[in-house]
Each structure stands twice: as structure tokens, then as C-alpha cells.
Amino acid sequence: MAFLVLTLRGISNSIIHIASSQKTPIRLQEYGVNIFQTISTKSALKKALRKKLILVNGKIATTATFIFGGEKITYLRPKESVSSKKLILKLDVIYEDDYLAIIHKPAGILVSGNSFKTISNALAQNLQKSSANNSTNPKAVHRLDYPTTGLLLIGKTSSSIIALNRLFEQKKIQKTYYAIAIGKMKNTGTIDLEIDGKPSYSTFKLEKTVVSERFGFLNLVKLSPQTGRRHQLRKHLSAIGNPILGDKDYGIDYLILNGKGLYLHAYSLEFVHPFTQEKMVIKKSLPNKFKKIFPESFT
């Protein structure tokens, strides 16, 4: 997977994606979800197609366009409008330099999208403006689900956004999550389950288990996604019969926990800084709701 960022007339930061090889042809409306940061749903992709903002090999794409592999998919991203409103949202900035930042995303807020209250709309007020000559509006270079907490990586310059995206494509950024999963489960394992027709891999390690009268067993699980599909960890744990506590989308109906949110936390990021070459190991301790169930697991 490869990305380039261009500047074309009438658009801002046009992005090019080179399609990965496909065993069988797949419709663009299926393949194209999540390949661009701001197009994370089928409805958003269809909207972009209707507005003729997607090109495949230089030609305007439609919902009938098929992807075979190797195609150049271009997103003609519209210029962002400047809003007179200012979102007031204090974020916990874990790390920041002239190129990138790492913030803690709280539960119950989108990273980006059409809503006014998003992490993206709060970044500028929480981060220092880069002094680099290619400074741009800070942008998240990956996603965390609405109910998920934890570390979110932000690019502050055009070159940093490109470099960080490339590190993700090359699987050189290691993400570790913790979840509390329901039911009896193995000590370790790899989950290989396609999501939206794309290969998806996650590994898990059982750290601790407690007996629960309501849930049978509750497990503190360390998770490492090897791919980055939408809702991947939630879908994978649900598929092996161990849904995440509080997951209203992929949980078991009679075991849904209401009022406490999703017990999934992006715990650590490890990568080599693309500009300083420093080894980055950033961690964010688990939320208190985890510690109430497993009080001695983390300090």
C-alpha cells in the first residue's frame, strides 16, 4: 500500500493510493473503505464517488469500478472550509516535537468526521504549531474507534504525515492494546479472519483472569493487531467467542454491560522517529475502570 500527497488546482493535498494485489476483483466501493483517512465508511465513499472525487488510473470512478491490483486510486480531497466556531476541548498531550505528537484520546469522541466535536477539530488548540516550512494542520495518521481510549499518533507537517503513513504501511509502528474480554479463553493465539474481504491478523496474550458471577470469566488481554481494519480487535475477539466487555456492536446480547463504555485501550506505540531516528516507546496507563477489575495488574 502506498500513498503520495499532491497539490492540484481546486483541491487540497490530493492523496494517491496504489491498490494492493487482489486474488479476485473487488468493487471499489468495498475496497476503498478506510484507504483514505477521511473516508472510513461505505456511505462516505459513495458520497465521494457521487461528487467525482475519486479517480482510478486517472479516470473518474463509480460504484461499478472494479479493483484488480496495482491501480492508482486518487482522492481529490476538497479544501477544508474555515469554521467560525471554535471547539473547546482539552486534550492530554503525551509527547510533542516539531514533527509529530501523541495524544490520549478519551472515550466517546470521534477522531474525525462530519461532527463538530472531533479530535481533529481540537488538535490545533492543543498542540504547538510546527516551525517547519511544510507545517500543516495537525492530523491523526491512524484511527481509534469512538468508544476506544488511548494513544493517537498525530502528524504536524506534510512530510511527517507522509512518513508516518509509510511506517504504518510497512508495519514499522507497533501498537499494543489491552482489553477485558468475556469468557474462558486460551493463553495465547493468533486470529486470522478476513474483514470486509481483506486479510486481517491479530495476536493475543492472556495476562490475568478473574471469575465473574455474571460473565463467567473476565480476562485482561494484551492485543497486537498486525493489520489495521475497522473494528478489527472487536470483531476478532467476538469471532473467537470472547467479546470485549461493554461492546454493544459485537457483544453477546444478554452479556452487554451498559453505562461503563468499551473496555478497549490503546496502551502503547513503538516506532523509530522518521526524522530524529530516536526509538520511541510511548505508553499510557489503563483507565481506572480496568483497574477496578484488575487492581494489581498495573501501576
Secondary structure, 3 states (H helix, E strand, C coil): CEEEEECCCCCCCEEEEECCCCCCCEEHHHHCCCCECCECCHHHHHHHHHCCCEEECCEECCCCCEECCCCEEEECCCCCCCCCCCCCCCCEEEEECCCEEEEEECCCCECCCCCCCEHHHHHHHHCCCCCCCCEEEEEECCCCCCCCEEEEEEEEEHHHHHHHHHHHHCCCCEEEEEEEEECCCCCEEEEECCECCECCEEEEEEEEEEEECCCEEEEEEEEEECCCCCCHHHHHHHHCCCCECCCCCCCCHHHCCCCCCCCEEEEEEEEECCCCCCEEEEECCCCHHHHHHCCCCCC
